[in-house]
Amino acid sequence: MRFVGVTSCPTGIAHTYMAAESLEAAAKAAGHSITVETQGSAGSEPLAQSVIDTADAVIFAHDLPVKDVHRFAGKPTVDVGVKRAISDGPALIAQAVAAVSNPATRSAAASAPTGGLVTKVDATASLGTQIRQWLMTGVSYMIPFVAAGGILIALGFMLATAALGKNGPVDITAYDINLPKDLPHSIMHSFNPMSLTWWAALLFRVGVAAFGFLVPALSGFIAYAIADRPGLVPGFVGGAIAGTTGAGFLGGLITGILGGLVARWISRWKVAKGVRGIMPVVVTPLLSTLIVGGLFIIVLGRPIKALMDALTNGLNGMGGSSLAVLGLILGAMMGFDLGGPVNKVAYTFATTGLATTGLAQDATQYKIMAAVMAAGMVAPLALALATTLRPKLFTEPEQENGKAAWLLGASFISEGAIPFAAADPARIIASSVVGSAITGALCMAFGATSMAPHGGIWVALLFGNFLGFLIALAVGVAVMALIVIALKQRDHSAAAARIAA
């Protein structure tokens, strides 16, 4: 049979593509074929309509609404979350085969096209679940700004370090984009392509501009998840105000939730027919933005800024054992659910903290970022190592996943360990928490820093004390791999003993 599929996840980074690979491998193993459209953060190449028309069935493995779902109308459909495709691809292929002969599975997709920004918030879920989904939507849209801005800033500092001269370090923070022509540090008017210093300043300023959207994007898309399009304006404006007043990401969280709730409330007003046309373009954005911005500036801004200042000062004042404990906690969170909500909380704490830190390369926030990144690399690398050392303790698909996990782990994609955790959650998660926690604590103790918010070993030049980073990572990987092997060997030996008896 010939199938088509669509995969998507909230962040559009790892799960989207891992689910596609799992479905392709499962279809091939079962003697079928499948063509998958990955609707990820890199954009998607739509399936040709001729391919859809000739398919026997369609598999949707998604955590976001499928774009242009009308294309699949009338097809037998299997509709599940993205993690199901990663953990149990063969079962989904079997479901698709069964769906072909079952008229009840045919998709009733709307004939009107859909697209644009998407989010997945279950209106029937509990309030706690919905809040988590709101926040995850904001984080998923924020991450590309963080990655682009953070890496560009770090590259700027790296080039500035390479441009050291007799007069000492180059202060690229003094270079601006559009200063008057008579000032020497105007990038727009005086850029010299032959100077490494000017390139460093250019990278730095573009990175700062991208990083400046961190809080507005977080706030805007939280509001969008709550109120759909009406929430974008109050969310973004509220986030911009939070950023300029020094309230940081905590302010962005508050303005995002407040903006979404206010916009949703106003958009549901019962108004006269003559007013309905101007509600979404004038009334809703005007009133919601005024309410959110006014409340934040007058009432909420100062206490939230005070809290952020206290948090920043507390982090910068940490040292020694306190930092190691913080690294232990963040590392355990990174290893707990491998790309899930707890993992994302730790990662968001690290990345949003970059926006509030100073420019000193040994700042505490850079140490936190290094510890979080190292801890997030432990699980996939440890499982890759375990499958290499003791392949007989793992199934054939797990051995193949282990080969891919080398690259995923090196690239700081924790989700590379998900197939293993889905098949054996107790042992894998327990060992992952231990190994990742050790790495986080050691990374902090060694004083490793990262000015890049993502990239793993591929951004090694942007690390401080990279050797300490590697040692902390290697210890955590070794510990987790040994625990996994020991636990699996114990159960393997016990099973063999029962068979012999």
C-alpha positions as CSV (number, residue, x, y, z in Angstrom):
1,M,0.0,0.0,0.0
2,R,0.9,3.6,-0.5
3,F,0.5,6.0,2.4
4,V,1.0,9.7,3.0
5,G,1.6,11.4,6.4
6,V,2.0,14.7,8.2
7,T,4.1,15.2,11.3
8,S,4.5,18.2,13.5
9,C,5.4,19.1,17.1
10,P,5.1,22.3,19.2
11,T,8.8,23.4,18.7
12,G,9.1,21.9,15.2
13,I,12.7,20.9,15.8
14,A,13.2,17.3,16.7
15,H,10.0,15.3,17.2
16,T,8.7,16.4,13.8
17,Y,11.5,14.8,11.9
18,M,12.0,11.8,14.2
19,A,8.3,10.9,13.7
20,A,8.7,11.0,10.0
21,E,11.8,8.8,10.0
22,S,10.0,6.3,12.3
23,L,7.0,6.1,10.0
24,E,9.2,5.7,6.9
25,A,11.2,2.9,8.5
26,A,8.0,1.1,9.8
27,A,6.3,1.3,6.4
28,K,9.4,-0.1,4.6
29,A,9.7,-3.0,7.1
30,A,6.0,-3.9,6.5
31,G,6.4,-3.8,2.7
32,H,4.5,-0.6,2.1
33,S,5.6,3.0,1.2
34,I,4.9,6.3,2.8
35,T,5.7,9.9,1.9
36,V,5.7,12.3,4.8
37,E,5.2,16.0,4.9
38,T,7.2,17.5,7.9
39,Q,5.5,20.7,9.1
40,G,8.5,21.8,11.2
41,S,10.2,25.0,12.1
42,A,12.2,24.9,8.9
43,G,9.0,25.2,6.9
44,S,7.4,22.4,4.9
45,E,7.3,21.3,1.3
46,P,3.7,20.3,0.7
47,L,2.9,16.9,-0.7
48,A,1.9,17.0,-4.4
49,Q,-1.8,16.6,-4.7
50,S,-1.3,13.7,-7.1
51,V,0.6,11.8,-4.4
52,I,-2.2,12.4,-1.9
53,D,-4.8,11.4,-4.4
54,T,-3.1,8.0,-5.1
55,A,-2.5,7.2,-1.5
56,D,-4.5,4.5,0.2
57,A,-4.6,6.3,3.6
58,V,-3.1,9.1,5.6
59,I,-1.4,9.2,9.0
60,F,-1.4,12.5,11.0
61,A,1.1,12.4,13.8
62,H,0.9,15.9,15.1
63,D,0.8,18.2,18.1
64,L,-0.2,21.2,16.0
65,P,-3.2,21.6,13.7
66,V,-2.4,20.2,10.2
67,K,-1.9,23.0,7.7
68,D,-4.2,22.8,4.7
69,V,-5.9,19.7,6.0
70,H,-8.6,20.0,3.3
71,R,-6.1,18.3,0.9
72,F,-6.7,15.0,2.6
73,A,-10.5,15.1,2.7
74,G,-12.1,11.7,2.1
75,K,-9.0,9.7,2.8
76,P,-8.9,6.9,5.5
77,T,-7.1,8.6,8.3
78,V,-5.1,7.7,11.4
79,D,-4.8,10.7,13.7
80,V,-2.4,10.6,16.7
81,G,0.1,12.7,18.7
82,V,3.6,13.0,17.4
83,K,5.2,10.9,20.2
84,R,3.1,7.9,19.2
85,A,4.7,7.9,15.8
86,I,8.2,8.0,17.4
87,S,7.6,5.2,19.8
88,D,5.3,2.9,17.9
89,G,5.6,3.4,14.1
90,P,4.7,-0.2,13.2
91,A,1.4,0.0,15.1
92,L,0.4,3.1,13.2
93,I,1.2,1.5,9.9
94,A,-0.9,-1.5,10.9
95,Q,-3.7,0.9,11.9
96,A,-3.5,2.6,8.5
97,V,-3.8,-0.7,6.7
98,A,-6.9,-1.5,8.7
99,A,-8.3,1.9,8.1
100,V,-8.3,1.4,4.3
101,S,-11.2,-1.0,4.6
102,N,-13.1,0.9,7.3
103,P,-15.3,3.7,5.9
104,A,-15.7,5.2,9.4
105,T,-12.1,6.3,9.3
106,R,-12.5,8.5,6.3
107,S,-11.4,12.1,7.0
108,A,-14.1,14.8,7.0
109,A,-11.6,17.6,6.7
110,A,-13.0,20.9,5.8
111,S,-12.9,22.1,2.2
112,A,-11.6,25.5,3.2
113,P,-7.9,25.8,3.4
114,T,-6.1,26.5,6.7
115,G,-2.6,27.8,7.3
116,G,-0.6,30.5,9.0
117,L,0.4,30.5,12.6
118,V,-0.7,27.4,14.5
119,T,-1.0,26.3,18.1
120,K,-2.4,23.3,19.9
121,V,-4.4,24.2,23.0
122,D,-7.1,21.7,24.1
123,A,-10.1,23.8,25.2
124,T,-11.5,20.8,27.0
125,A,-8.4,20.2,29.1
126,S,-7.9,21.2,32.7
127,L,-6.8,24.8,33.5
128,G,-3.3,23.6,34.5
129,T,-2.9,21.7,31.2
130,Q,-4.1,24.7,29.2
131,I,-1.6,27.0,31.0
132,R,1.2,24.7,30.1
133,Q,0.1,24.6,26.5
134,W,-0.1,28.4,26.4
135,L,3.4,28.7,27.8
136,M,4.8,26.0,25.5
137,T,3.4,27.8,22.4
138,G,5.2,31.0,23.5
139,V,8.4,29.1,24.1
140,S,8.2,27.3,20.7
141,Y,8.0,30.5,18.8
142,M,10.6,32.2,20.9
143,I,13.3,29.7,20.5
144,P,14.3,30.7,16.9
145,F,14.9,34.3,18.0
146,V,17.0,33.0,20.9
147,A,19.1,30.7,18.8
148,A,19.7,33.3,16.0
149,G,20.3,36.2,18.3
150,G,22.4,34.4,20.9
151,I,24.7,32.7,18.4
152,L,25.2,35.9,16.4
153,I,26.1,37.8,19.6
154,A,28.5,35.0,20.6
155,L,30.1,35.0,17.2
156,G,30.6,38.8,17.4
157,F,32.4,38.4,20.7
158,M,34.5,35.6,19.2
159,L,35.6,37.7,16.3
160,A,36.2,40.6,18.6
161,T,38.5,38.4,20.6
162,A,40.4,37.4,17.4
163,A,40.7,41.2,16.6
164,L,42.7,41.9,19.8
165,G,45.4,44.5,19.2
166,K,48.0,46.4,21.1
167,N,45.3,48.6,22.5
168,G,43.6,45.8,24.3
169,P,40.2,44.1,23.8
170,V,37.8,45.5,21.2
171,D,34.6,46.9,22.9
172,I,32.1,46.0,20.2
173,T,29.2,47.1,22.4
174,A,30.2,50.7,21.7
175,Y,29.5,50.2,18.0
176,D,26.0,51.2,17.0
177,I,24.0,50.8,13.8
178,N,23.0,54.3,12.8
179,L,25.0,57.0,14.7
180,P,25.7,60.4,13.1
181,K,28.4,60.3,10.4
182,D,30.9,62.3,12.4
183,L,31.1,59.5,15.1
184,P,33.7,56.8,14.4
185,H,31.5,53.8,15.6
186,S,28.6,54.0,13.1
187,I,28.3,50.7,11.4
188,M,25.8,52.0,8.8
189,H,28.0,54.9,7.7
190,S,31.6,53.7,8.4
191,F,31.6,49.9,7.9
192,N,34.9,48.6,6.7
193,P,34.7,45.1,5.1
194,M,38.4,44.6,5.5
195,S,38.3,45.0,9.3
196,L,37.6,42.0,11.6
197,T,36.4,44.5,14.2
198,W,33.7,45.9,12.0
199,W,32.5,42.4,11.2
200,A,32.4,41.5,14.9
201,A,30.4,44.7,15.6
202,L,28.0,43.9,12.7
203,L,27.3,40.3,14.0
204,F,26.9,41.7,17.5
205,R,24.4,44.4,16.5
206,V,22.3,42.0,14.3
207,G,22.3,39.5,17.1
208,V,21.2,42.1,19.7
209,A,18.3,43.1,17.3
210,A,17.2,39.5,17.0
211,F,17.6,38.8,20.7
212,G,15.5,41.9,21.5
213,F,12.5,40.0,20.2
214,L,12.8,37.3,22.9
215,V,10.4,38.7,25.4
216,P,7.9,40.2,22.9
217,A,7.8,36.9,21.0
218,L,7.3,34.9,24.2
219,S,4.5,37.2,25.3
220,G,2.9,37.6,21.9
221,F,2.6,33.9,21.2
222,I,1.4,33.1,24.7
223,A,-1.4,35.6,24.1
224,Y,-1.9,34.1,20.6
225,A,-2.4,30.6,22.1
226,I,-5.1,32.0,24.5
227,A,-7.0,34.3,22.1
228,D,-5.8,33.5,18.6
229,R,-5.0,36.5,16.4
230,P,-6.7,39.1,18.6
231,G,-4.0,38.3,21.3
232,L,-1.0,39.1,19.1
233,V,-1.0,42.9,19.4
234,P,-1.5,43.2,23.2
235,G,0.9,40.3,23.7
236,F,3.7,41.7,21.6
237,V,3.2,45.3,22.9
238,G,3.0,44.1,26.5
239,G,6.2,42.0,26.0
240,A,8.0,45.0,24.5
241,I,7.1,47.1,27.5
242,A,8.2,44.3,29.8
243,G,11.5,44.2,28.0
244,T,12.1,48.0,28.0
245,T,11.2,48.3,31.7
246,G,13.6,45.6,32.8
247,A,10.9,43.1,33.8
248,G,12.5,40.4,31.6
249,F,10.9,37.1,30.8
250,L,8.8,37.1,34.0
251,G,7.2,40.3,32.7
252,G,6.7,38.6,29.3
253,L,4.9,35.7,30.9
254,I,2.6,38.0,32.7
255,T,1.8,40.3,29.8
256,G,1.3,37.3,27.5
257,I,-1.3,35.7,29.8
258,L,-2.9,39.0,30.6
259,G,-3.0,40.1,26.9
260,G,-4.5,36.8,25.8
261,L,-7.2,36.8,28.4
262,V,-8.1,40.5,27.9
263,A,-8.2,40.1,24.1
264,R,-10.3,37.0,24.3
265,W,-12.7,38.7,26.6
266,I,-13.1,41.8,24.3
267,S,-13.4,39.7,21.2
268,R,-16.4,37.9,22.7
269,W,-18.4,41.0,23.3
270,K,-21.8,41.0,21.8
271,V,-21.9,44.2,19.7
272,A,-24.1,45.7,17.0
273,K,-23.7,44.4,13.4
274,G,-22.4,47.7,12.3
275,V,-19.5,47.5,14.8
276,R,-18.5,43.9,14.1
277,G,-16.4,44.8,11.1
278,I,-14.1,47.1,13.1
279,M,-13.8,45.0,16.2
280,P,-10.8,42.8,15.1
281,V,-8.9,45.6,13.4
282,V,-9.6,48.6,15.7
283,V,-11.5,48.0,18.9
284,T,-10.0,44.8,20.2
285,P,-6.3,45.7,19.6
286,L,-6.8,49.3,20.8
287,L,-8.6,48.4,24.1
288,S,-6.6,45.3,24.9
289,T,-3.3,47.0,24.3
290,L,-4.2,50.0,26.4
291,I,-5.4,47.8,29.2
292,V,-2.4,45.5,29.2
293,G,0.2,48.2,28.7
294,G,-1.4,50.6,31.2
295,L,-1.8,47.9,33.9
296,F,1.8,46.8,33.5
297,I,3.3,50.2,33.5
298,I,1.3,51.6,36.4
299,V,0.7,48.5,38.6
300,L,2.6,45.4,37.7
301,G,5.9,46.6,36.3
302,R,7.7,47.7,39.4
303,P,7.1,44.6,41.5
304,I,8.0,42.2,38.6
305,K,11.1,44.2,37.9
306,A,12.1,44.0,41.5
307,L,11.6,40.3,41.5
308,M,13.7,39.9,38.3
309,D,16.4,42.1,39.8
310,A,16.5,39.9,42.9
311,L,16.6,36.8,40.8
312,T,19.5,38.1,38.7
313,N,21.4,39.4,41.6
314,G,20.9,36.1,43.4
315,L,22.2,34.1,40.4
316,N,25.2,36.4,39.9
317,G,26.0,36.1,43.6
318,M,26.1,32.3,43.6
319,G,29.3,30.5,43.8
320,G,30.9,27.2,44.5
321,S,28.5,24.7,46.1
322,S,25.4,26.8,45.4
323,L,26.1,26.8,41.7
324,A,26.8,23.1,41.7
325,V,23.4,22.4,43.4
326,L,21.7,24.6,40.8
327,G,23.4,22.7,38.1
328,L,22.4,19.4,39.7
329,I,18.7,20.5,39.7
330,L,18.7,21.9,36.2
331,G,20.5,18.8,34.9
332,A,18.0,16.5,36.5
333,M,15.2,18.5,34.9
334,M,16.8,18.3,31.5
335,G,17.1,14.5,31.8
336,F,13.7,13.9,33.2
337,D,11.4,14.0,30.2
338,L,13.8,14.5,27.3
339,G,12.3,17.5,25.5
340,G,9.0,17.5,27.4
341,P,7.6,20.3,29.6
342,V,10.1,19.8,32.5
343,N,13.0,19.8,30.1
344,K,11.7,22.9,28.4
345,V,11.3,24.8,31.7
346,A,15.0,24.3,32.5
347,Y,16.0,25.3,29.0
348,T,13.7,28.3,29.0
349,F,15.2,29.4,32.3
350,A,18.7,29.3,30.8
351,T,17.9,30.9,27.5
352,T,15.8,33.8,28.8
353,G,18.4,34.4,31.4
354,L,20.8,35.3,28.7
355,A,18.8,38.3,27.9
356,T,19.2,39.7,31.4
357,T,22.9,38.9,31.9
358,G,25.8,41.3,31.5
359,L,28.3,41.1,28.7
360,A,31.1,39.6,30.9
361,Q,32.0,36.2,29.4
362,D,32.1,34.5,32.9
363,A,28.6,35.7,33.9
364,T,26.6,33.2,35.9
365,Q,23.9,33.0,33.2
366,Y,26.5,31.7,30.7
367,K,27.5,29.0,33.2
368,I,23.8,28.0,33.5
369,M,23.5,27.8,29.7
370,A,26.5,25.6,29.5
371,A,25.2,23.3,32.3
372,V,21.8,23.0,30.7
373,M,23.2,22.3,27.2
374,A,25.6,19.6,28.5
375,A,22.9,17.9,30.6
376,G,20.6,17.9,27.6
377,M,23.2,16.0,25.5
378,V,23.8,13.3,28.1
379,A,20.8,10.9,27.4
380,P,21.1,10.4,23.6
381,L,24.9,10.1,23.8
382,A,24.7,7.7,26.7
383,L,22.3,5.5,24.9
384,A,24.3,5.6,21.8
385,L,27.3,4.5,23.9
386,A,25.3,1.7,25.6
387,T,24.0,0.3,22.3
388,T,27.6,0.3,21.0
389,L,29.1,-1.4,24.1
390,R,26.4,-4.0,24.7
391,P,24.2,-4.3,21.5
392,K,22.7,-7.6,22.5
393,L,20.8,-5.9,25.4
394,F,18.9,-3.8,22.9
395,T,16.5,-4.7,20.0
396,E,17.5,-4.2,16.4
397,P,15.5,-0.9,16.0
398,E,17.1,0.4,19.3
399,Q,20.5,-0.4,17.9
400,E,19.7,1.6,14.8
401,N,18.3,4.5,16.9
402,G,21.5,4.3,18.9
403,K,23.6,5.1,15.8
404,A,21.4,8.1,15.0
405,A,21.6,9.2,18.7
406,W,25.3,10.0,18.3
407,L,24.6,12.9,16.0
408,L,21.4,14.0,17.8
409,G,23.2,14.1,21.2
410,A,26.2,15.9,19.8
411,S,23.8,18.5,18.4
412,F,22.0,19.0,21.8
413,I,18.8,17.3,20.7
414,S,17.6,15.4,23.8
415,E,14.7,13.9,21.9
416,G,17.2,11.4,20.4
417,A,16.6,9.3,23.6
418,I,12.8,9.3,23.3
419,P,12.5,5.9,21.4
420,F,14.4,4.2,24.2
421,A,12.4,5.9,27.0
422,A,9.1,5.1,25.3
423,A,10.1,1.4,25.2
424,D,11.6,1.2,28.7
425,P,10.6,4.4,30.6
426,A,11.5,3.4,34.2
427,R,15.1,2.4,33.6
428,I,15.9,4.9,30.9
429,I,14.4,7.9,32.7
430,A,15.9,7.0,36.1
431,S,19.4,6.6,34.6
432,S,18.9,9.8,32.5
433,V,18.1,11.9,35.6
434,V,21.2,10.6,37.4
435,G,23.6,11.1,34.5
436,S,22.3,14.5,33.5
437,A,22.3,15.8,37.1
438,I,25.9,14.8,37.5
439,T,26.8,16.5,34.3
440,G,25.0,19.7,35.2
441,A,26.7,19.9,38.6
442,L,30.2,19.2,37.3
443,C,29.7,21.7,34.5
444,M,28.9,24.4,37.0
445,A,31.8,23.3,39.3
446,F,34.3,23.5,36.4
447,G,33.0,27.0,35.5
448,A,32.3,26.2,31.8
449,T,30.3,28.8,30.0
450,S,28.3,29.0,26.8
451,M,27.2,32.2,25.0
452,A,25.3,30.1,22.5
453,P,21.8,28.9,23.4
454,H,21.9,25.8,21.1
455,G,24.2,23.8,18.9
456,G,26.0,21.3,21.1
457,I,29.6,20.6,20.1
458,W,29.1,22.4,16.8
459,V,29.4,25.8,18.6
460,A,32.5,24.8,20.6
461,L,34.2,28.1,19.7
462,L,31.6,29.9,21.7
463,F,32.3,28.1,24.9
464,G,34.5,29.1,27.8
465,N,36.5,26.3,29.4
466,F,35.3,23.8,26.7
467,L,37.6,21.2,28.2
468,G,35.7,21.3,31.5
469,F,32.4,21.1,29.5
470,L,33.6,18.0,27.7
471,I,34.8,16.3,31.0
472,A,31.5,17.0,32.7
473,L,29.6,15.7,29.6
474,A,31.8,12.6,29.4
475,V,31.3,11.7,33.1
476,G,27.5,12.0,32.9
477,V,27.4,10.0,29.7
478,A,29.6,7.2,31.1
479,V,27.5,7.1,34.4
480,M,24.2,6.9,32.6
481,A,25.4,4.3,30.0
482,L,26.8,2.1,32.9
483,I,23.5,2.3,34.8
484,V,21.4,1.5,31.7
485,I,23.7,-1.5,30.9
486,A,23.6,-2.7,34.5
487,L,19.8,-2.5,34.8
488,K,19.2,-4.2,31.5
489,Q,21.8,-6.9,32.2
490,R,20.2,-7.6,35.6
491,D,16.8,-8.1,34.0
492,H,18.3,-10.0,31.0
493,S,20.1,-12.4,33.4
494,A,16.9,-12.9,35.5
495,A,14.9,-13.7,32.4
496,A,17.5,-16.2,31.3
497,A,17.5,-17.9,34.7
498,R,13.7,-18.2,34.7
499,I,13.8,-19.8,31.2
500,A,16.5,-22.3,32.4
501,A,14.5,-23.2,35.4
